[in-house]
Structure formats: C-alpha cells, structure tokens
Amino acid sequence: MRFPRLFSAAGLLASALPLAALPVPPPPPVIATAEIAPSKTSVLLAGVSLAVPTLTHSGAEFISTYTVTVFPFFFFNEDGRFHVQLPDADLARLARGEPVDFVGQAVRTDGAGRLVQGRAMPSGPMEGQVKIRVFYTRHIVLVFNTTYKLMGPIK
C-alpha cells in the first residue's frame, strides 16, 4: 500500500518549507513625536494663524496644545488642547509613502470643541505636506496647508 505524498517525510518537509519562507511584514515605525509647521489662512477680512507645538504620540493619537491668532480681530484668538487620531496602521502607511486621512479635535480652554480633519501626503518616509481643516462654525471652515515631520523615539 502506498501512502499519499503528504504523509511521507519528504512531503511533510516540502509542505513546511513554504510556510517558513513567507516574508514577515516590517513592524510599524516607532514614532514618538510629530511637528507641524505654523501656518496661516484667511477668512473674510481676517488673517488666521495656527501654531501647534510638538505633538506627542500617546496610544492611537497625537496630543499637543494649539494657539489660533486672528488679526486684526484679537478677541477671536484662542488656545487649548489639540488631539489627532492616528493609529499605528496609518503611521505604517505614511512610512510607505501612502496618503492618510485623519480626524481629531481642538478643545478650547473653556471646554468648547472644534472638529479637526486632515490629510497627510508624504514626500518622504518621515515628512510631507498636510492639509488641516478646522470647523470653526457650521459655515466657516479654516483650511491650513503646511508641512509635517515625524520623529522617532527620544534617546
């Protein structure tokens, strides 16, 4: 009686080899911080500047503070906390050069929140262009075009 090839020693070895030869995907890049360059836009008769200091990676989001300056209407200036959701899978896509959409929130110091949406378009593995949309009101959306840079763990 002949056994099928699967049960022979050579068949077992041959069937195990392709599993061992499968490529292992690289781990997602280790990102500790991100920087967004300050940017400006305009709305009606005002110039609006957005400044976000270094964002810190925490879980699936980046967290920092922000400052918005409205010229000449200084009474519309605001500051608060800035949160952007960006899971490790999206960071890996950025490292591969793929564009990534993100959402987040800008929360003023008085607790009022503003929706933040954006799109990061890499020009290299750790940097690129970013478009940030801040929904100021239902009818006013501030669009900031700027650059970003991701940085690895602090040593």
N, C-alpha and C positions, 0 to 999 in steps of 0.2 A: 504494500500500500504506500502510495506517495502522499506526503503532506504538502499542502499548498506552500508556496514560497514564503508567505507571511510568517509561517511558524518555524521556518528554518533559521539558523543562526545568522546566515548571510542576509536573509530577508529582514530580520529584526534590526541588524546593524544598518542596513541600507535605509530602512524606514526611519531610523532615529537620526541619521546624518542631516537630512534637510531641516529638521527642527533646530538642530544646534547651529546651523548656518544662517538662520534668519537674522536680518540686521536688527540691532537694538536701537530704537529711536533715541536721539540725544536728550538729556534732561533739559527742562526749561532753563533759560538763563537766570542766574541769580541777580536780581535787581534789588538794590537797597533804597535808592533814591532816584528822583527824576527832577529835571529842571525845565521850566517853561520860560522862555524869554518874555520880558514885558512887552505888551502890545497896545495899540491904540486903534480906535474906530470912531465913527461919528454918528450922531443921531440928531435929527432936526438941526438946531443951532448950537449943539454942544459937541465937544470932543471928549471921548471917554477913554480912560487908560485903565488897563488891568495889569496888576502885578501879583504874581503868585510866587512866594519864596519856595525853596526846595521842598518838594513833596516827598514824604516818607512812605515806603511800601509797608503795609500792615494787612496781613491776610490777603483778601482779594481786592483791596483798594489802595489808592494813594491818598494821603491826607496832608493838608497844609493849611495855611491861612491865606487870605486874599485881601487886596485893597483895590477899590474902584474909585477913581478920581474923575469927577465930571467938571469940565471947565467950560464956561465960566460959572456954572451953577453949583457951587461948592456945597450947597445944602443937600444935594443928591449923593454926595460922597458916602461910601460905606465900606465896612470891613467885616470880616468874620472868618468862618471855617470853610474850607474847600475840600470836598470829597469826590473822588473819581473811582468808579468800579472798573477794575482791570484784572481779571483772573490770570493765573499762570499760563493757561492755554492761549490767551490773547497776547501775552508777552512773548511766548514762543513764536506766534505768528508774526509779530513785529520783527523779531530777530531773523526770521526767514525772509523778510522784505515784503510781507503782505500788509495791506492797509487794515486798520482795525477801527471799528466804531465803539464808542464808549458813552456811558451816561454817568451822571453824578448829581451833586447838589452843592450850591453855595448857600450857607446858612449865616445870615447876618448876626451880629452880636445881640440883637433884640429877639432872636429866635425865628424870624421870618425866613423861609427858604425859597430859593430860586432853582429851577431845573437847569441842569447843565448837560448839553450833548456835544459830542465832538467826533472827529475823525482824525486819526494819526496816519500819516503816509510816510513810511520810512524812505530815507535816502541812503541809509547805511544800516548796519546791524543795531546800532545803539542811538541813532539820531534821525531826525527828519522834520517834516512840516506837520503842523497840527492846526485844525480849524476848531475853535471853541465857540459854541452858541450858548449864550446865557439868556434865558427867558425872563426878561425884566418885568414885563406885564404880558397879558394875553395878546396884545397888539404890538409890543415892542420887543424885538429880539436883537440883542447885541452880538455881532459876529466879529471874533478876533482871529486873525490869521497870524501865526507866529511859528516858532520852532521849538522842538523839544530835544532833550538829551537824557538818556538813561545811563545810570552808573551802577556798577557792581557793589559788592559788599565793602563796607569801610574796614580797612585793615588797621 
